[in-house]
Amino acid sequence: MRIIGHRGARNIWAENSLSGFRQVCDLKNVCDLKVDAVELDVHLSADGEIMVIHDPLLERTTDHKGPVAGLSREALRKVRLNDTLGETIPTLAAVLDVFAPTGIELEIEMKMDALGNPHAGLLEKVIALVEARGMASRVVLTCFVPEVIEEIRAKAPHMRRLASVDRRSCEAFGGVDATLRRFVDLGCIIAVEQSLLRLALDRALGIVGREKLGVWVPNTLRELDYWLGQPIAQITSDRPDLALQLLAAKAG
């Protein structure tokens, strides 16, 4: 069972922050196990820098307002992340610096801009940076949008792909079965929102298979214990520390 820290470990440390990423790298000192991967999200600044932040707007996680894509990298240096000691939004390059020596894999999600459109050039920039760092084998490129997954397959066929699925996806793409089959055809690992996967686990296992099926985001001890007992490949959690502790206890 692979354990993935969601946005680092957003229920413990500030999400998508360098301090949070550094802390999740140190979980081995607490749990005697390390996370297998960390999930993070990327947008482009106005001048084409890859920024690590979940929302297309600044309001929820920073002391500023407006779209991430409306500000240059230099302007974003003045934006402070909430729940940190004055940190700014990290660049993907800075995040790769944190993870390069660790062996931990990264799931990098391609986010849409504030109007719901893909950032022009974002995927190409991410692929180029990851390859330049020699980290392509440790990176999974992810998205909710099939057309973006298709683009990933076309432009980086050597890299792994992950599709995230929730109820909104299924409503848009013709139901659970059709959505899962569409992403299976694109050669994806498929991570399904936990309440949906509870209802559709047998069908998902039949369509996807356990080796490529994951769940997001169970966070309580009860939820994590349940999913650790299911025939799936990975768990993405805001509390990877709890997942690792449970995993260690079960192994012992």
CORCORQUI-V263001 format. One record per run of one state. SS is the DSSP state (A for helix, B for strand, O for the rest). FROM is the first residue (numbers start at 1). TO is the last residue. If there is no record, write none. Layout:
ss:SS from:FROM to:TO
ss:SS from:FROM to:TO
//
This chain:
ss:O from:1 to:1
ss:B from:2 to:6
ss:O from:7 to:17
ss:A from:18 to:25
ss:O from:26 to:27
ss:A from:28 to:31
ss:O from:32 to:36
ss:B from:37 to:44
ss:O from:45 to:49
ss:B from:50 to:52
ss:O from:53 to:56
ss:B from:57 to:57
ss:O from:58 to:61
ss:B from:62 to:62
ss:O from:63 to:66
ss:B from:67 to:67
ss:A from:68 to:70
ss:O from:71 to:72
ss:A from:73 to:76
ss:O from:77 to:79
ss:B from:80 to:81
ss:O from:82 to:87
ss:B from:88 to:88
ss:O from:89 to:90
ss:B from:91 to:91
ss:A from:92 to:100
ss:O from:101 to:104
ss:B from:105 to:110
ss:O from:111 to:111
ss:B from:112 to:112
ss:O from:113 to:117
ss:B from:118 to:118
ss:O from:119 to:121
ss:A from:122 to:132
ss:O from:133 to:135
ss:A from:136 to:138
ss:B from:139 to:143
ss:O from:144 to:145
ss:A from:146 to:155
ss:O from:156 to:159
ss:B from:160 to:165
ss:O from:166 to:166
ss:A from:167 to:173
ss:O from:174 to:175
ss:A from:176 to:185
ss:O from:186 to:188
ss:B from:189 to:193
ss:A from:194 to:208
ss:O from:209 to:209
ss:A from:210 to:212
ss:B from:213 to:216
ss:O from:217 to:220
ss:A from:221 to:228
ss:O from:229 to:233
ss:B from:234 to:237
ss:O from:238 to:239
ss:A from:240 to:251
ss:O from:252 to:252
//
